[in-house]
Amino acid sequence: MRRREIPILHRFTFYLLIFSILFVSVETFISVWKSHYTFGLYSMNMLAPAISFIVLVFVIRKQTGTSKRFWVIITIGVACELIAQTIWGSYEWVWSMEAPEIGIADLFWYSSSFLYLIALYVRLKSSGERTRHLFDSAILLISISVISWEYLVKPAYYGNNDLDFFTLWVDLFYPVTSVLRFFILVVWLLNGERRFNSKVLLFLMVGFVCYVFGDLLYVFLIDVHHMDSLETWIDPFWASASFSLALAGLYSLNPASRPILTGDTRSVRILHFSVPYISLLLFVGLFSAGQPLNSIFLAGLTSIVVLTLVRQVMFLLDREKLLEQLKHALERSEYLASHDSLTGLLNRRTFEQKLTIMLSSAAVRQEQVAVLFFDLDKFKIVNDLYGHHTGDLLLQAVAEHMTLLQHEGMRCARFGGDEFAISIATPSEWIGRLDEITGIIIQSIPQRFELEGNVINTSLSVGIAVFPDHALNVTDLIKRADQNMYLAKRAGSFSP
């Protein structure tokens, strides 16, 4: 976003905040004063999501990256809420008929609730995290539904013959999904959500808390106790929720907002693990306190146990997979740290470490260790004529032949450039055959290579040093072999 747009955005966000507070205050005053629906109240119920929808359309046009998908879904959810409020108000003011208990408007309200949940789940960081939250949400949903039925709904239902059971369960869906949304936001907050700044999370939290209160009040005041005169009192909660989502969207465009602080990972782990077990303990506690084990309570308890077991198995499988990935990553890291990236041979540091061990072992057994140091003659000419890519191919081809020579007691390495080294743990009786062994190594590496249509002719210059005859430590032994290699290069052969 351009810098000059930021002050304008700040002012617009501030004006919307003030307007939202005034709007909700006026709607609350009218709702308490009138205690029944008027055209003005119906209009305000439609105006709040309409304004929020327009603001969120502006937000998604400015958003980029993964955040845009989240706000697109939220915007569609607000649009569904606007359509639902429009249909609900049209029954009386357009079609002159009483709105049904369950109608087309509920389909859009249902869609809005589902879309908000989908947006929150999509925002989760990984598929594994989404799966855990799905199980946690299912457990939370069952717990809330069963406990609400046993202790809030059933007493009123059995004492009230006018209560519509189907309508009650349809309306109960709204507060349950609102609680689920609030639960996910709490997890975000403990997780140290960094992709949203603190003001975005604050207004998302306020919005979904307003949905929770509005939906719960509607169920227990209107559905259960038939206090229809108080229905208008609930509308300001939903208006506040719509405006809060719009304000959250605007604050998401503000780069100056302070990021949320990183949460305590231990607290996050405790929260993730505790959700199903708290539900289980709650059910066991209720049963111990005298709760009858009826069909609904037993079904809820069984479902929670099954979901908890499946969740735990999936967690263990994810952990096993993570440990396997960590093992492969460590092995790969160790390999890259000890091997030359171009040829796959040992690098100089690792070669010297292994050579140190070989010298210590040879000193104890009173044996000898030979180091062969060699490079490719006229390698610079190859690079100049055919390019560095062809030079790299030549080094890889030489390294491939060296790899075929390796056996127990022999180590091959690339020191850098076109310089290679071989260490051989040589029993005493082989020392007299070093010239023969070196000749075999030289003959095993071709002097003619065909690389990408280019025929490359090269030869090796080899220098040899033997422990303990020529040197007593790794540094001096390699230095002596290097010196002998340059002597051999001038002589056109290898030099011990």
C-alpha positions as CSV (number, residue, x, y, z in Angstrom):
1,M,0.0,0.0,0.0
2,R,1.3,3.5,-0.9
3,R,2.4,5.7,2.0
4,R,0.0,8.5,1.3
5,E,-2.9,6.1,1.5
6,I,-2.0,5.1,5.1
7,P,-3.2,8.4,6.8
8,I,-6.4,8.2,4.8
9,L,-6.9,4.6,5.9
10,H,-6.3,5.6,9.6
11,R,-8.9,8.3,9.4
12,F,-11.4,6.1,7.7
13,T,-10.9,3.3,10.3
14,F,-11.3,5.8,13.1
15,Y,-14.5,7.3,11.5
16,L,-16.0,3.8,11.1
17,L,-15.2,2.9,14.7
18,I,-17.0,6.1,15.9
19,F,-19.9,5.4,13.5
20,S,-20.2,1.8,14.7
21,I,-20.4,2.9,18.3
22,L,-23.0,5.5,17.6
23,F,-25.0,3.1,15.3
24,V,-25.1,0.3,17.9
25,S,-26.0,2.8,20.7
26,V,-28.9,4.2,18.6
27,E,-30.1,0.7,17.7
28,T,-29.9,-0.3,21.4
29,F,-31.9,2.7,22.5
30,I,-34.6,2.2,19.8
31,S,-34.8,-1.6,20.6
32,V,-35.3,-0.9,24.3
33,W,-37.7,2.0,23.7
34,K,-39.9,0.3,21.1
35,S,-39.7,-3.4,22.2
36,H,-41.0,-4.4,18.8
37,Y,-39.8,-4.4,15.3
38,T,-40.3,-1.2,13.2
39,F,-39.2,-0.4,9.7
40,G,-36.3,1.6,11.2
41,L,-35.0,-1.4,13.2
42,Y,-35.3,-3.8,10.2
43,S,-33.4,-1.2,8.1
44,M,-30.7,-0.9,10.7
45,N,-30.4,-4.7,10.9
46,M,-29.7,-4.7,7.1
47,L,-27.6,-1.6,7.1
48,A,-24.9,-2.9,9.5
49,P,-23.9,-5.9,7.4
50,A,-24.3,-3.8,4.2
51,I,-21.8,-1.3,5.4
52,S,-19.5,-4.0,6.7
53,F,-19.8,-5.8,3.3
54,I,-18.8,-2.7,1.4
55,V,-15.8,-2.1,3.7
56,L,-14.6,-5.7,3.4
57,V,-14.9,-5.5,-0.4
58,F,-12.5,-2.6,-0.2
59,V,-10.3,-4.7,2.2
60,I,-10.0,-7.7,-0.1
61,R,-9.1,-5.4,-3.1
62,K,-6.1,-4.2,-1.1
63,Q,-5.1,-7.6,0.3
64,T,-2.4,-9.8,-1.2
65,G,-1.0,-13.3,-0.5
66,T,-2.6,-15.8,1.8
67,S,-4.5,-13.2,3.8
68,K,-6.7,-12.4,0.9
69,R,-8.3,-15.8,0.8
70,F,-9.2,-15.4,4.5
71,W,-10.9,-12.0,4.0
72,V,-12.7,-13.2,0.9
73,I,-14.4,-15.9,2.8
74,I,-15.2,-13.5,5.7
75,T,-16.7,-11.1,3.1
76,I,-18.9,-13.8,1.6
77,G,-20.0,-14.7,5.1
78,V,-21.1,-11.1,5.8
79,A,-22.8,-11.0,2.4
80,C,-24.8,-14.1,3.4
81,E,-25.8,-12.4,6.6
82,L,-26.9,-9.3,4.7
83,I,-29.1,-11.5,2.4
84,A,-30.5,-13.3,5.4
85,Q,-31.4,-10.0,7.2
86,T,-32.9,-8.7,3.9
87,I,-35.1,-11.8,3.5
88,W,-36.2,-11.7,7.1
89,G,-37.2,-8.1,7.0
90,S,-39.0,-8.5,3.6
91,Y,-41.5,-10.9,5.1
92,E,-43.3,-8.1,6.9
93,W,-42.4,-5.0,4.9
94,V,-42.5,-6.4,1.4
95,W,-44.6,-9.6,1.5
96,S,-46.8,-8.5,4.4
97,M,-46.6,-11.9,6.2
98,E,-45.2,-13.3,9.3
99,A,-41.7,-14.7,9.0
100,P,-41.5,-18.5,9.5
101,E,-39.6,-20.0,12.4
102,I,-37.3,-21.8,9.9
103,G,-37.1,-20.4,6.4
104,I,-34.8,-19.4,3.5
105,A,-33.1,-16.8,5.7
106,D,-31.8,-19.5,8.0
107,L,-30.0,-21.1,5.0
108,F,-28.0,-17.9,4.6
109,W,-27.4,-17.6,8.3
110,Y,-26.2,-21.2,8.3
111,S,-24.0,-20.4,5.4
112,S,-22.5,-17.4,7.1
113,S,-21.7,-19.4,10.2
114,F,-20.1,-22.2,8.1
115,L,-18.0,-19.7,6.1
116,Y,-16.7,-18.0,9.2
117,L,-15.5,-21.4,10.5
118,I,-14.0,-22.3,7.2
119,A,-12.1,-19.0,7.1
120,L,-10.6,-19.7,10.5
121,Y,-9.7,-23.3,9.7
122,V,-8.1,-22.2,6.3
123,R,-6.0,-19.7,8.2
124,L,-4.5,-22.5,10.4
125,K,-0.8,-23.0,9.5
126,S,-0.7,-26.7,8.5
127,S,-2.9,-29.6,7.6
128,G,-1.9,-31.4,10.8
129,E,-2.9,-28.4,12.8
130,R,-6.3,-28.3,11.0
131,T,-6.9,-31.9,11.7
132,R,-6.2,-31.4,15.4
133,H,-8.5,-28.4,15.5
134,L,-11.2,-30.3,13.7
135,F,-11.2,-33.1,16.3
136,D,-11.0,-30.5,19.1
137,S,-13.9,-28.6,17.6
138,A,-16.0,-31.8,17.2
139,I,-15.3,-32.8,20.8
140,L,-16.2,-29.2,22.0
141,L,-19.3,-29.3,19.8
142,I,-20.5,-32.6,21.3
143,S,-19.8,-31.4,24.8
144,I,-21.6,-28.1,24.4
145,S,-24.6,-29.8,22.7
146,V,-25.1,-32.6,25.2
147,I,-24.6,-30.4,28.3
148,S,-26.9,-27.7,26.9
149,W,-29.5,-30.3,26.2
150,E,-29.3,-32.0,29.6
151,Y,-29.2,-28.9,31.8
152,L,-30.7,-26.0,29.8
153,V,-32.9,-27.3,27.0
154,K,-34.4,-30.5,28.3
155,P,-35.8,-29.0,31.6
156,A,-37.6,-26.3,29.6
157,Y,-38.6,-28.7,26.8
158,Y,-40.3,-31.2,29.1
159,G,-42.0,-28.4,31.0
160,N,-43.2,-26.5,28.0
161,N,-45.6,-28.1,25.5
162,D,-45.4,-25.1,23.1
163,L,-41.6,-25.5,22.6
164,D,-40.8,-26.4,19.0
165,F,-38.0,-29.1,19.3
166,F,-36.8,-28.9,15.7
167,T,-36.6,-25.1,15.7
168,L,-34.7,-25.2,19.0
169,W,-32.0,-27.5,17.6
170,V,-31.7,-25.5,14.4
171,D,-31.3,-22.3,16.4
172,L,-28.9,-24.0,18.8
173,F,-26.5,-24.5,15.9
174,Y,-25.7,-20.8,15.9
175,P,-24.3,-20.4,19.4
176,V,-22.4,-23.7,19.1
177,T,-20.6,-22.6,16.0
178,S,-20.0,-19.2,17.6
179,V,-18.3,-20.9,20.5
180,L,-16.2,-22.9,18.1
181,R,-15.0,-19.7,16.4
182,F,-14.2,-18.2,19.7
183,F,-12.3,-21.3,20.7
184,I,-10.1,-21.1,17.5
185,L,-9.3,-17.5,18.1
186,V,-8.2,-18.3,21.7
187,V,-5.9,-20.9,20.2
188,W,-4.5,-18.3,17.8
189,L,-3.9,-15.9,20.7
190,L,-2.0,-18.5,22.7
191,N,-0.2,-19.6,19.6
192,G,1.3,-16.2,19.2
193,E,-0.4,-15.6,15.9
194,R,2.0,-13.3,13.9
195,R,0.1,-13.1,10.6
196,F,-2.5,-10.8,12.2
197,N,-1.6,-7.8,14.3
198,S,-3.1,-7.3,17.8
199,K,-5.9,-5.0,16.7
200,V,-7.1,-7.5,14.0
201,L,-7.3,-10.2,16.6
202,L,-9.0,-7.9,19.1
203,F,-11.8,-7.0,16.7
204,L,-12.2,-10.6,15.5
205,M,-12.5,-11.6,19.1
206,V,-15.0,-8.9,19.9
207,G,-17.0,-9.8,16.8
208,F,-17.3,-13.5,17.6
209,V,-18.0,-12.8,21.3
210,C,-20.9,-10.7,20.1
211,Y,-22.1,-13.6,18.0
212,V,-21.9,-15.9,21.0
213,F,-23.9,-13.7,23.2
214,G,-26.5,-12.8,20.5
215,D,-27.0,-16.4,19.5
216,L,-27.2,-17.7,23.1
217,L,-29.7,-15.0,24.1
218,Y,-31.9,-15.8,21.1
219,V,-32.1,-19.5,21.9
220,F,-32.9,-19.1,25.6
221,L,-34.9,-16.0,25.6
222,I,-36.9,-16.5,22.4
223,D,-36.9,-20.3,21.7
224,V,-37.0,-21.6,25.3
225,H,-38.8,-18.9,27.2
226,H,-40.8,-17.3,24.4
227,M,-39.9,-13.7,25.5
228,D,-40.5,-12.3,22.0
229,S,-40.7,-8.8,23.4
230,L,-37.0,-8.9,24.0
231,E,-36.0,-10.1,20.5
232,T,-35.1,-6.6,19.4
233,W,-32.7,-6.3,22.3
234,I,-30.5,-9.0,20.7
235,D,-30.0,-7.3,17.4
236,P,-27.3,-4.8,18.6
237,F,-25.1,-7.8,19.3
238,W,-25.2,-8.9,15.6
239,A,-24.7,-5.4,14.4
240,S,-21.7,-5.1,16.6
241,A,-20.3,-8.3,15.3
242,S,-20.6,-7.2,11.7
243,F,-18.9,-3.9,12.3
244,S,-16.2,-5.6,14.3
245,L,-15.3,-7.9,11.3
246,A,-15.2,-4.8,9.1
247,L,-12.9,-3.0,11.5
248,A,-10.7,-6.1,11.8
249,G,-10.3,-6.1,8.0
250,L,-9.3,-2.4,7.9
251,Y,-6.7,-2.9,10.7
252,S,-5.3,-5.8,8.7
253,L,-4.3,-3.2,6.0
254,N,-2.4,-1.1,8.6
255,P,1.3,-2.1,8.6
256,A,2.0,0.2,11.6
257,S,-0.1,-1.9,14.0
258,R,1.9,-3.8,16.6
259,P,2.2,-7.5,16.0
260,I,0.8,-9.9,18.5
261,L,3.5,-11.3,20.9
262,T,4.6,-14.9,20.6
263,G,2.7,-17.1,22.9
264,D,4.2,-19.6,25.4
265,T,4.6,-22.8,23.4
266,R,4.1,-24.8,26.6
267,S,0.7,-23.2,27.2
268,V,-0.2,-23.9,23.6
269,R,0.7,-27.6,24.0
270,I,-1.3,-27.8,27.3
271,L,-4.3,-26.2,25.5
272,H,-4.1,-28.6,22.6
273,F,-3.8,-31.7,24.8
274,S,-6.4,-30.6,27.4
275,V,-9.5,-30.0,25.3
276,P,-10.6,-33.6,24.9
277,Y,-9.6,-34.6,28.4
278,I,-11.4,-31.7,30.0
279,S,-14.5,-32.8,28.2
280,L,-14.0,-36.3,29.4
281,L,-13.4,-35.2,33.0
282,L,-16.5,-33.0,32.8
283,F,-18.7,-35.9,31.7
284,V,-17.2,-38.3,34.3
285,G,-17.7,-35.6,37.0
286,L,-21.3,-35.1,36.0
287,F,-21.9,-38.9,36.0
288,S,-20.3,-39.2,39.4
289,A,-22.5,-36.3,40.7
290,G,-25.6,-38.3,39.8
291,Q,-26.3,-37.6,36.1
292,P,-28.4,-40.4,34.7
293,L,-26.7,-42.4,31.9
294,N,-29.4,-41.8,29.4
295,S,-29.1,-42.4,25.6
296,I,-28.0,-38.8,24.7
297,F,-25.5,-38.6,27.6
298,L,-24.1,-42.0,26.8
299,A,-23.9,-41.2,23.0
300,G,-22.0,-38.0,23.8
301,L,-19.6,-39.7,26.2
302,T,-18.9,-42.5,23.7
303,S,-18.3,-40.0,20.9
304,I,-15.9,-38.0,22.9
305,V,-13.9,-41.2,23.9
306,V,-13.7,-42.4,20.3
307,L,-12.7,-39.0,19.0
308,T,-10.1,-38.6,21.7
309,L,-8.6,-42.0,20.9
310,V,-8.5,-41.3,17.2
311,R,-7.0,-37.9,17.8
312,Q,-4.3,-39.4,20.0
313,V,-3.5,-42.0,17.4
314,M,-3.2,-39.3,14.7
315,F,-1.0,-37.3,17.0
316,L,1.3,-40.2,17.6
317,L,1.5,-40.9,13.8
318,D,2.2,-37.2,13.2
319,R,4.9,-37.3,15.8
320,E,6.4,-40.4,14.3
321,K,6.4,-38.8,10.9
322,L,8.0,-35.6,12.3
323,L,10.7,-37.6,14.0
324,E,11.4,-39.5,10.8
325,Q,11.6,-36.2,8.9
326,L,13.9,-34.8,11.6
327,K,16.1,-37.8,11.3
328,H,16.4,-37.5,7.6
329,A,17.1,-33.8,7.9
330,L,19.9,-34.4,10.4
331,E,21.4,-37.1,8.3
332,R,21.2,-34.8,5.2
333,S,22.7,-32.0,7.2
334,E,25.6,-34.2,8.5
335,Y,26.2,-35.4,5.0
336,L,26.3,-31.9,3.5
337,A,28.7,-30.8,6.3
338,S,31.1,-33.7,5.7
339,H,31.0,-34.0,1.9
340,D,31.9,-31.9,-1.1
341,S,28.7,-30.6,-2.7
342,L,30.0,-31.0,-6.3
343,T,31.5,-34.5,-6.2
344,G,30.0,-36.2,-3.2
345,L,33.5,-37.1,-1.9
346,L,34.6,-36.2,1.6
347,N,35.6,-32.6,2.1
348,R,38.9,-31.5,3.4
349,R,37.8,-31.0,7.0
350,T,36.3,-34.4,7.3
351,F,39.2,-36.1,5.5
352,E,41.6,-34.5,8.0
353,Q,39.5,-35.6,10.9
354,K,39.4,-39.2,9.7
355,L,43.1,-39.2,8.8
356,T,43.8,-38.1,12.4
357,I,42.0,-41.1,13.7
358,M,43.8,-43.4,11.2
359,L,47.2,-42.0,12.3
360,S,46.4,-42.6,16.0
361,S,45.3,-46.1,15.3
362,A,48.3,-46.8,13.1
363,A,50.7,-45.5,15.8
364,V,49.2,-48.0,18.3
365,R,49.4,-50.9,15.9
366,Q,52.8,-49.8,14.6
367,E,51.5,-49.7,11.0
368,Q,51.8,-47.1,8.3
369,V,49.4,-44.8,6.5
370,A,50.0,-43.5,3.0
371,V,48.4,-40.2,1.6
372,L,48.2,-39.8,-2.1
373,F,47.7,-36.2,-3.2
374,F,46.9,-35.5,-6.9
375,D,45.4,-33.0,-9.3
376,L,44.4,-32.9,-12.9
377,D,47.0,-31.6,-15.3
378,K,46.0,-28.6,-17.5
379,F,42.6,-28.4,-15.7
380,K,42.6,-24.6,-16.1
381,I,42.9,-25.0,-19.9
382,V,39.8,-27.2,-19.8
383,N,37.9,-24.5,-18.0
384,D,39.1,-21.8,-20.3
385,L,38.3,-23.8,-23.5
386,Y,35.0,-25.5,-22.6
387,G,33.7,-23.5,-19.6
388,H,33.3,-24.1,-15.9
389,H,30.3,-26.4,-16.4
390,T,32.4,-28.8,-18.4
391,G,35.1,-28.5,-15.8
392,D,32.6,-29.5,-13.1
393,L,31.5,-32.5,-15.2
394,L,35.1,-33.6,-15.4
395,L,35.6,-33.3,-11.7
396,Q,32.5,-35.3,-11.1
397,A,33.6,-38.0,-13.6
398,V,37.0,-38.3,-11.8
399,A,35.2,-38.5,-8.4
400,E,32.9,-41.3,-9.7
401,H,36.0,-43.4,-10.6
402,M,37.6,-42.6,-7.2
403,T,34.4,-43.7,-5.4
404,L,34.7,-47.2,-7.1
405,L,38.2,-47.5,-5.6
406,Q,37.1,-47.0,-2.0
407,H,37.2,-49.9,0.4
408,E,37.8,-50.4,4.0
409,G,40.9,-48.5,5.1
410,M,40.7,-46.1,2.1
411,R,39.2,-42.6,2.1
412,C,38.8,-40.3,-0.9
413,A,38.3,-36.6,-0.7
414,R,38.3,-33.4,-2.8
415,F,40.4,-30.7,-1.3
416,G,39.1,-28.0,-3.6
417,G,39.6,-27.0,-7.2
418,D,41.0,-30.0,-9.0
419,E,42.9,-31.3,-6.0
420,F,42.1,-34.7,-4.6
421,A,43.5,-36.9,-1.8
422,I,43.4,-40.5,-0.9
423,S,44.4,-42.0,2.4
424,I,45.3,-45.7,2.7
425,A,45.8,-47.6,5.9
426,T,48.7,-49.7,4.7
427,P,49.9,-52.8,6.5
428,S,53.7,-52.9,6.7
429,E,54.2,-55.6,4.1
430,W,52.4,-53.3,1.5
431,I,54.7,-50.4,1.9
432,G,57.1,-51.7,-0.7
433,R,54.2,-51.9,-3.1
434,L,53.1,-48.3,-2.9
435,D,54.4,-47.5,-6.4
436,E,52.4,-50.5,-7.7
437,I,49.3,-49.4,-5.7
438,T,49.6,-45.8,-7.0
439,G,50.0,-47.0,-10.5
440,I,46.8,-49.1,-10.2
441,I,44.9,-46.0,-8.9
442,I,46.2,-43.8,-11.8
443,Q,45.3,-46.5,-14.4
444,S,41.8,-46.8,-12.9
445,I,41.1,-43.2,-13.7
446,P,40.8,-42.7,-17.4
447,Q,42.8,-40.0,-19.2
448,R,40.1,-39.5,-21.8
449,F,36.6,-38.4,-21.0
450,E,33.7,-37.6,-23.4
451,L,31.5,-34.9,-21.8
452,E,28.5,-33.4,-23.6
453,G,30.1,-34.0,-27.0
454,N,33.5,-32.7,-25.9
455,V,36.5,-35.1,-25.7
456,I,38.7,-34.1,-22.8
457,N,42.2,-35.5,-22.4
458,T,43.8,-35.1,-19.1
459,S,46.4,-36.8,-16.8
460,L,47.2,-37.0,-13.1
461,S,50.1,-35.7,-11.1
462,V,50.4,-37.7,-7.9
463,G,52.5,-37.1,-4.7
464,I,52.8,-39.6,-1.9
465,A,53.7,-39.3,1.8
466,V,53.9,-42.0,4.3
467,F,53.3,-41.9,8.1
468,P,55.5,-42.1,10.1
469,D,58.4,-42.1,7.6
470,H,57.7,-38.6,6.1
471,A,55.7,-36.9,8.8
472,L,54.1,-37.6,12.2
473,N,51.0,-35.5,12.0
474,V,48.2,-34.7,9.6
475,T,49.2,-31.2,8.6
476,D,52.8,-32.2,7.8
477,L,51.8,-35.4,6.1
478,I,49.4,-33.6,3.7
479,K,52.0,-30.8,3.2
480,R,54.6,-33.4,2.2
481,A,52.3,-35.2,-0.2
482,D,51.4,-31.8,-1.8
483,Q,55.1,-31.0,-2.2
484,N,55.7,-34.4,-3.8
485,M,52.8,-33.9,-6.2
486,Y,54.3,-30.7,-7.5
487,L,57.7,-32.5,-7.9
488,A,55.8,-35.2,-9.9
489,K,54.1,-32.6,-12.0
490,R,57.5,-31.1,-13.1
491,A,58.9,-34.6,-13.6
492,G,55.7,-35.9,-15.5
493,S,55.1,-38.8,-13.1
494,F,54.3,-39.5,-9.5
495,S,56.7,-38.9,-6.6
496,P,57.0,-40.6,-3.2
